[in-house]
């Protein structure tokens, strides 16, 4: 194989490995660091977090990026150790094996790119980098490989030859061990299933270590505060969530936090206030974005609230969450939950949209460009593990004298 082709495959595989490792780092930080904001979150529609934390970002709780790292590592090993063999015929067969791996990788790229662009309607910069890596390996290996029939037919011979090479054995064992450890030991996110939302068990809140709690409270006290998101009184604690009912992360945080909100509303009814604001990622409501029924969902929840059915409407809409909801589906569910008719919804919609746009404008003044967005006493918060939100509210209530 030409040295330029070998170098190109190594370079593309290294690029894919770097992208996958960075994506795993983002996953890890989102799970372990409540204050982490990924550098690759650029806007409401260009966001690593929205894609990586979606249903398409994990398989059985394991980040898809782990598969990218395992694939890239194997291609890198084969290219580095197998494409410069003295036996040119065997080198060509190794290129054929890489081409087979690249074909599998390309199929995965098509699937995840479709999910990202057409289902989630989000662009993930680090994912795009991985796509470039796989496509590059595919085309270079296709141009460099010998007969695929020869590669497949001699697979056992090529494996035997590599096993006799001590360097290849050591590298292969290291790759296999690292792959198993990555899948088995990578920390899982706390997930609450969406099915049966109304009957979901309470989320178990972890116990924070004293050192972590002290560090978290110190971080909170050092943060700047925005007046537009501050409570009306110094004796109050105000939690604001800018929400989109078609946003997967909004649903997840609602499931994770609703018991905490209910706890403080019950224990501190005069001091703690939860303020859910609308920020639908749909052009009609002023924020832009590609969630086609987000404005209708926000309006439906507002109309349900007027009937005293806000909680039931939120549960129903989050449970049926889909990127392809229609206006008719929203209205049908609203009617089932609240008996509000389609005619009443249509009549109230223009006025309700104006109220939603006012929330959107407030969010934009506060720098919100995606959902969910949280503000606690004017402090901009990332999406937190439940223990950190619970501790933050408790800390600020204590400071407020509640």
C-alpha positions as CSV (number, residue, x, y, z in Angstrom):
1,X,0.0,0.0,0.0
2,X,1.2,3.5,-0.8
3,X,2.5,5.3,2.3
4,X,0.3,8.3,1.6
5,X,-2.8,6.1,1.8
6,X,-1.6,4.5,5.1
7,X,-0.9,8.0,6.6
8,X,-4.3,9.2,5.4
9,X,-6.1,6.3,7.1
10,X,-4.1,6.8,10.3
11,X,-4.9,10.5,10.3
12,X,-8.6,10.0,9.7
13,X,-8.7,7.2,12.4
14,X,-6.9,9.5,14.8
15,X,-9.3,12.3,14.1
16,X,-12.2,9.9,14.8
17,X,-10.6,8.7,18.0
18,X,-10.0,12.3,19.2
19,X,-13.6,13.3,18.4
20,X,-14.9,10.2,20.2
21,X,-12.8,10.8,23.3
22,X,-13.9,14.4,23.4
23,X,-17.6,13.3,23.1
24,X,-17.0,10.8,26.0
25,X,-15.4,13.6,28.0
26,X,-18.5,15.8,27.4
27,X,-20.7,12.8,28.5
28,X,-18.6,12.3,31.6
29,X,-18.7,15.9,32.6
30,X,-22.4,16.2,32.1
31,X,-22.9,13.2,34.4
32,X,-20.4,14.3,37.1
33,X,-20.1,18.1,37.1
34,X,-23.3,20.0,37.6
35,X,-21.7,23.3,36.5
36,X,-20.3,22.0,33.2
37,X,-21.3,23.7,29.9
38,X,-19.8,22.0,26.8
39,X,-17.8,24.3,24.6
40,X,-19.5,22.7,21.6
41,X,-22.9,24.0,22.6
42,X,-23.0,27.0,20.1
43,X,-26.8,27.7,19.7
44,X,-30.2,26.2,20.0
45,X,-29.7,24.1,16.9
46,X,-25.9,23.5,17.0
47,X,-25.4,21.6,20.3
48,X,-23.4,18.6,21.4
49,X,-25.4,18.3,24.6
50,X,-28.8,18.1,22.8
51,X,-27.6,15.3,20.6
52,X,-25.4,13.4,23.1
53,X,-28.0,13.4,25.8
54,X,-30.8,12.4,23.4
55,X,-32.2,8.9,23.0
56,X,-29.8,8.5,20.0
57,X,-26.8,9.4,22.0
58,X,-26.8,6.2,24.1
59,X,-27.4,2.5,23.7
60,X,-28.4,0.6,26.8
61,X,-26.9,3.6,28.8
62,X,-23.5,3.4,27.1
63,X,-22.6,6.5,25.0
64,X,-22.5,5.9,21.3
65,X,-19.2,7.8,21.4
66,X,-17.8,4.7,23.1
67,X,-18.5,2.7,19.9
68,X,-16.8,5.5,17.9
69,X,-13.7,5.2,20.1
70,X,-13.6,1.4,19.9
71,X,-14.0,1.5,16.1
72,X,-11.4,4.3,15.6
73,X,-8.9,2.5,17.9
74,X,-9.2,-0.7,15.9
75,X,-8.8,1.0,12.5
76,X,-5.8,2.9,13.9
77,X,-4.2,-0.3,15.1
78,X,-4.8,-2.1,11.8
79,X,-3.5,0.8,9.8
80,X,-0.4,1.3,11.9
81,X,0.6,-2.3,12.3
82,X,-0.8,-4.0,9.2
83,X,-0.5,-1.6,6.2
84,X,3.3,-1.5,6.2
85,X,4.0,-5.2,6.2
86,X,6.8,-6.5,3.9
87,X,4.2,-8.9,2.4
88,X,2.4,-6.5,0.0
89,X,-0.4,-8.9,-0.6
90,X,-1.2,-9.1,3.1
91,X,-1.1,-5.3,3.4
92,X,-3.7,-5.1,0.7
93,X,-5.9,-7.6,2.5
94,X,-5.5,-5.6,5.7
95,X,-6.7,-2.6,3.8
96,X,-9.7,-4.7,2.7
97,X,-10.5,-5.5,6.4
98,X,-10.3,-1.8,7.1
99,X,-12.7,-1.2,4.2
100,X,-15.2,-3.6,5.7
101,X,-15.0,-1.8,9.1
102,X,-15.4,1.5,7.2
103,X,-18.5,0.2,5.5
104,X,-20.1,-0.7,8.8
105,X,-19.0,2.7,10.2
106,X,-20.5,4.4,7.2
107,X,-23.9,2.7,7.8
108,X,-23.8,3.9,11.4
109,X,-23.0,7.4,10.2
110,X,-26.0,7.5,7.9
111,X,-28.3,6.4,10.7
112,X,-27.0,8.8,13.3
113,X,-26.8,11.7,10.8
114,X,-30.4,11.1,9.8
115,X,-31.4,11.1,13.5
116,X,-29.5,14.2,14.2
117,X,-30.5,16.3,11.2
118,X,-34.1,15.1,10.5
119,X,-35.4,13.8,13.8
120,X,-33.7,15.9,16.5
121,X,-33.0,18.7,14.0
122,X,-29.7,19.4,15.7
123,X,-26.1,19.6,14.5
124,X,-23.4,18.3,16.8
125,X,-20.0,19.6,15.9
126,X,-18.1,16.7,17.5
127,X,-20.4,14.2,15.7
128,X,-19.8,15.9,12.4
129,X,-16.0,15.4,13.0
130,X,-16.6,11.7,13.5
131,X,-18.6,11.6,10.3
132,X,-15.7,13.1,8.4
133,X,-13.3,10.5,9.9
134,X,-15.5,7.5,8.9
135,X,-16.1,8.9,5.4
136,X,-12.4,9.6,5.0
137,X,-11.4,6.1,6.0
138,X,-14.1,4.6,3.8
139,X,-12.9,6.3,0.6
140,X,-9.1,5.9,1.2
141,X,-9.5,2.2,2.1
142,X,-11.8,1.6,-0.9
143,X,-9.1,3.0,-3.2
144,X,-6.3,1.1,-1.5
145,X,-7.8,-2.3,-0.8
146,X,-7.2,-5.4,-2.8
147,X,-9.8,-8.0,-3.6
148,X,-12.5,-8.2,-0.9
149,X,-12.9,-11.8,-1.6
150,X,-9.3,-12.4,-0.9
151,X,-9.5,-10.4,2.3
152,X,-12.5,-12.3,3.6
153,X,-11.2,-15.7,2.5
154,X,-7.8,-15.1,4.2
155,X,-9.1,-13.5,7.4
156,X,-8.1,-16.4,9.6
157,X,-4.6,-16.4,8.1
158,X,-4.2,-12.7,8.6
159,X,-5.3,-13.0,12.2
160,X,-2.8,-15.9,12.8
161,X,0.0,-13.8,11.3
162,X,-0.8,-10.9,13.6
163,X,-1.0,-13.2,16.6
164,X,2.6,-14.2,15.9
165,X,3.7,-10.6,16.1
166,X,4.3,-9.7,19.8
167,X,3.7,-6.0,19.2
168,X,0.4,-6.7,17.5
169,X,-0.6,-9.0,20.3
170,X,0.2,-6.5,23.0
171,X,-1.6,-3.7,21.1
172,X,-4.6,-5.9,20.5
173,X,-4.9,-7.0,24.1
174,X,-4.6,-3.4,25.2
175,X,-7.4,-2.4,22.7
176,X,-9.7,-5.2,23.9
177,X,-9.1,-4.5,27.6
178,X,-9.7,-0.7,27.1
179,X,-12.9,-1.4,25.1
180,X,-14.3,-3.7,27.7
181,X,-13.4,-1.3,30.5
182,X,-15.0,1.6,28.6
183,X,-18.3,-0.1,28.2
184,X,-18.4,-1.6,31.6
185,X,-17.1,1.2,33.8
186,X,-18.3,4.4,32.1
187,X,-20.6,6.2,34.5
188,X,-24.3,6.0,33.6
189,X,-26.7,8.9,33.8
190,X,-29.5,8.8,36.2
191,X,-32.5,8.0,33.9
192,X,-36.2,8.1,34.7
193,X,-38.4,6.3,32.2
194,X,-41.0,8.3,30.5
195,X,-43.6,5.6,30.3
196,X,-46.1,5.8,33.1
197,X,-45.1,9.3,34.0
198,X,-47.9,9.8,36.5
199,X,-46.9,6.6,38.3
200,X,-43.2,7.1,38.3
201,X,-41.4,6.3,41.5
202,X,-39.8,9.3,43.3
203,X,-36.3,10.0,42.2
204,X,-33.7,8.9,44.8
205,X,-31.4,11.8,45.7
206,X,-27.9,11.0,46.4
207,X,-26.2,12.1,49.6
208,X,-23.5,14.8,48.9
209,X,-20.2,14.5,50.7
210,X,-19.6,17.5,53.0
211,X,-16.6,18.6,50.9
212,X,-18.6,18.5,47.7
213,X,-21.5,20.4,49.4
214,X,-19.2,23.1,50.7
215,X,-17.5,23.5,47.3
216,X,-21.0,23.7,45.6
217,X,-22.2,26.3,48.0
218,X,-19.0,28.3,47.5
219,X,-19.6,28.2,43.7
220,X,-23.2,29.4,44.1
221,X,-22.2,32.3,46.3
222,X,-19.6,33.5,43.8
223,X,-21.9,33.5,40.8
224,X,-23.2,36.8,39.2
225,X,-27.0,37.3,39.4
226,X,-29.3,38.7,36.8
227,X,-31.9,41.1,38.0
228,X,-34.6,40.0,35.6
229,X,-34.5,36.5,37.1
230,X,-34.2,37.6,40.7
231,X,-37.0,37.0,43.3
232,X,-39.2,39.9,44.2
233,X,-38.1,39.8,47.9
234,X,-34.7,39.0,49.5
235,X,-36.6,36.5,51.7
236,X,-37.6,34.4,48.7
237,X,-36.0,31.8,46.5
238,X,-37.1,31.7,42.9
239,X,-36.4,28.9,40.5
240,X,-37.1,29.7,36.8
241,X,-37.1,27.1,34.1
242,X,-37.3,28.1,30.4
243,X,-39.0,25.1,28.9
244,X,-39.9,23.5,25.5
245,X,-42.3,20.6,25.7
246,X,-40.6,19.0,22.6
247,X,-37.2,19.2,24.1
248,X,-35.9,15.8,25.4
249,X,-33.7,17.4,28.1
250,X,-36.7,19.5,29.3
251,X,-38.6,16.3,29.8
252,X,-35.7,14.6,31.6
253,X,-35.1,17.5,34.0
254,X,-38.9,17.8,34.6
255,X,-38.9,14.1,35.6
256,X,-35.8,14.5,37.8
257,X,-36.7,17.7,39.5
258,X,-40.5,17.6,40.0
259,X,-40.3,15.9,43.4
260,X,-37.7,18.5,44.6
261,X,-39.9,21.3,43.5
262,X,-43.0,19.7,45.2
263,X,-41.0,19.2,48.4
264,X,-40.0,22.9,48.7
265,X,-43.4,24.2,47.6
266,X,-44.8,22.2,50.5
267,X,-42.2,23.0,53.1
268,X,-41.6,26.7,52.2
269,X,-44.9,27.8,50.5
270,X,-44.2,31.5,51.1
271,X,-40.5,31.5,50.5
272,X,-39.9,29.2,47.5
273,X,-41.4,29.9,44.1
274,X,-41.1,27.8,41.0
275,X,-41.7,29.7,37.8
276,X,-42.0,27.7,34.6
277,X,-41.5,30.0,31.5
278,X,-42.1,29.1,27.9
279,X,-39.2,29.1,25.4
280,X,-40.5,27.0,22.4
281,X,-37.9,26.4,19.8
282,X,-40.2,27.3,17.0
283,X,-40.1,30.4,14.8
284,X,-43.8,31.3,15.5
285,X,-43.0,32.0,19.2
286,X,-39.9,34.2,18.5
287,X,-37.0,31.9,19.4
288,X,-36.5,30.2,16.1
289,X,-35.8,26.5,15.9
290,X,-37.3,23.4,14.4
291,X,-39.8,22.0,17.0
292,X,-42.9,22.1,14.8
293,X,-45.5,21.8,17.6
294,X,-43.7,23.6,20.5
295,X,-45.8,26.7,20.4
296,X,-49.0,24.7,20.3
297,X,-47.8,22.6,23.3
298,X,-46.9,25.7,25.3
299,X,-50.3,27.3,24.5
300,X,-52.1,24.1,25.4
301,X,-50.4,23.9,28.8
302,X,-51.3,27.5,29.5
303,X,-55.0,26.9,28.7
304,X,-55.0,23.8,30.8
305,X,-53.6,25.8,33.7
306,X,-56.6,28.1,33.5
307,X,-58.7,25.1,34.1
308,X,-56.6,23.9,37.0
309,X,-55.1,21.1,34.9
310,X,-51.5,22.2,34.3
311,X,-49.9,19.3,36.0
312,X,-52.1,16.8,34.1
313,X,-51.3,18.5,30.8
314,X,-47.6,18.6,31.4
315,X,-47.6,14.9,32.3
316,X,-49.6,14.0,29.2
317,X,-47.5,16.1,26.8
318,X,-44.1,15.0,28.2
319,X,-45.3,11.4,28.0
320,X,-46.3,11.7,24.3
321,X,-43.2,13.7,23.4
322,X,-42.1,13.3,19.8
323,X,-40.2,15.5,17.3
324,X,-43.0,15.0,14.8
325,X,-46.1,16.0,16.8
326,X,-48.9,17.7,14.9
327,X,-51.3,20.5,16.0
328,X,-54.2,18.1,15.8
329,X,-52.5,15.6,18.2
330,X,-51.8,18.3,20.7
331,X,-55.4,19.5,20.6
332,X,-56.8,16.0,20.9
333,X,-54.7,15.3,24.0
334,X,-55.7,18.7,25.5
335,X,-59.4,17.9,25.0
336,X,-58.9,14.5,26.6
337,X,-57.2,16.0,29.6
338,X,-59.2,19.2,30.1
339,X,-62.3,19.0,27.8
340,X,-61.1,22.2,26.1
341,X,-62.5,21.9,22.5
342,X,-60.6,22.5,19.3
343,X,-62.8,25.6,18.7
344,X,-61.9,27.0,22.1
345,X,-58.2,26.3,21.6
346,X,-58.2,28.0,18.2
347,X,-60.0,31.0,19.6
348,X,-57.6,31.4,22.5
349,X,-54.4,30.6,20.6
350,X,-53.6,34.1,19.2
351,X,-53.8,35.8,22.6
352,X,-51.9,32.9,24.3
353,X,-49.1,33.1,21.7
354,X,-48.5,36.7,22.7
355,X,-48.0,35.7,26.3
356,X,-45.6,32.9,25.2
357,X,-43.6,35.4,23.1
358,X,-43.2,37.6,26.2
359,X,-41.6,34.7,28.0
360,X,-39.4,34.1,25.0
361,X,-38.3,37.8,25.0
362,X,-37.5,37.6,28.7
363,X,-35.4,34.5,28.0
364,X,-33.5,36.2,25.2
365,X,-32.7,39.2,27.5
366,X,-31.3,36.7,30.0
367,X,-29.1,35.1,27.3
368,X,-31.1,31.9,26.8
369,X,-30.5,30.3,23.4
370,X,-31.7,26.7,24.1
371,X,-33.7,24.6,26.5
372,X,-33.9,23.8,29.3
373,X,-32.4,26.9,30.9
374,X,-32.5,27.4,34.7
375,X,-32.1,30.4,36.9
376,X,-32.0,30.2,40.7
377,X,-32.2,33.6,42.4
378,X,-30.8,35.1,39.2
379,X,-27.9,32.6,38.9
380,X,-27.7,30.8,35.6
381,X,-27.5,27.1,36.2
382,X,-26.7,24.2,34.0
383,X,-28.9,21.0,34.1
384,X,-27.9,19.6,37.5
385,X,-28.0,16.2,39.1
386,X,-31.0,16.3,41.5
387,X,-28.8,16.4,44.6
388,X,-27.1,19.6,43.5
389,X,-30.4,21.4,42.7
390,X,-31.8,20.2,46.1
391,X,-28.7,21.5,47.9
392,X,-28.7,24.8,46.0
393,X,-32.4,25.5,46.9
394,X,-31.8,24.5,50.5
395,X,-28.7,26.7,50.7
396,X,-30.4,29.8,49.3
397,X,-33.5,29.3,51.5
398,X,-31.2,29.2,54.5
399,X,-29.4,32.4,53.5
400,X,-32.8,34.0,52.9
401,X,-33.8,33.1,56.5
402,X,-36.5,30.7,55.5
